[in-house]
Amino acid sequence: MNHAANIRTASATDAATIAYVVATAFHPLDVCQWLIPDPTDRADRFPDYFRIMVDHAVKHGTVHVTTDLTAVAVWLSWPFPDPADYDTRLAAACGPWTPRFQMLDEAMHQAHPQDRGPHDYLTFLAVMPNAQGQGWGSTLLEHRHRELDRSGRPAYLEASNTRSRKLYETVGYRDCAPPLDLPYQGEPMFPMWRDPSPRPGEEAS
């Protein structure tokens, strides 16, 4: 199967489905269990929470999806403006758990290498459970990395656990800051940076 032929750029009409895919894929992560401990409440609130940044990325970044919308990669082009009405939307989505999401925001802000110049920020890479293990996440990464490499643009992300960290290491990401310091037991998040690969015929300096 030619995975690359099944990748397209998302539009605003896809935002609700993309947010649902991210919410479903991220539901079991340790950090997400800390954000909203009750699984039913988490499932109810997460789509609205992730929708905030999905909407923003459609306007200020690049969002790639599989044609069947079972795998998504949400990139923001840094620097980017804050989402409109972020505090209001965050409180509406997260309710009593809002302070935990604000702690996460602050930890991510502190770790983000803002002094390294313009780059792409992989906000979310998510694959629905029934499509995991089929190479869609890697295909989405390769698709965007080819574009970034052509333009000489670096990338940044936070790996959600050691398994994801190892995946990202295989495609050129390296730790760039200590793991996020958040008050939960479980796998931390790892800030990682990727320099663009030299184009064929060029040598890395």
Stockholm file with secondary structure:
# STOCKHOLM 1.0

chainA/1-205         MNHAANIRTASATDAATIAYVVATAFHPLDVCQWLIPDPTDRADRFPDYFRIMVDHAVKHGTVHVTTDLTAVAVWLSWPFPDPADYDTRLAAACGPWTPRFQMLDEAMHQAHPQDRGPHDYLTFLAVMPNAQGQGWGSTLLEHRHRELDRSGRPAYLEASNTRSRKLYETVGYRDCAPPLDLPYQGEPMFPMWRDPSPRPGEEAS
#=GR chainA/1-205 SS CCGGGGEEECCGGGHHHHHHHHHHHHTTSHHHHHHSCSHHHHHHHHHHHHHHHHHHHHHHEEEEEETTSSEEEEEEEESCCCCTTHHHHHHHHHGGGHHHHHHHHHHHHHHSCGGGCSEEEEEEEEECGGGTTSSHHHHHHHHHHHHHHHHTCCEEEEESSHHHHHHHHHTTCEECSCCCCCSSSSCCCEEEEECCCCCTTCCCC
#=GC SS_cons         CCGGGGEEECCGGGHHHHHHHHHHHHTTSHHHHHHSCSHHHHHHHHHHHHHHHHHHHHHHEEEEEETTSSEEEEEEEESCCCCTTHHHHHHHHHGGGHHHHHHHHHHHHHHSCGGGCSEEEEEEEEECGGGTTSSHHHHHHHHHHHHHHHHTCCEEEEESSHHHHHHHHHTTCEECSCCCCCSSSSCCCEEEEECCCCCTTCCCC
//
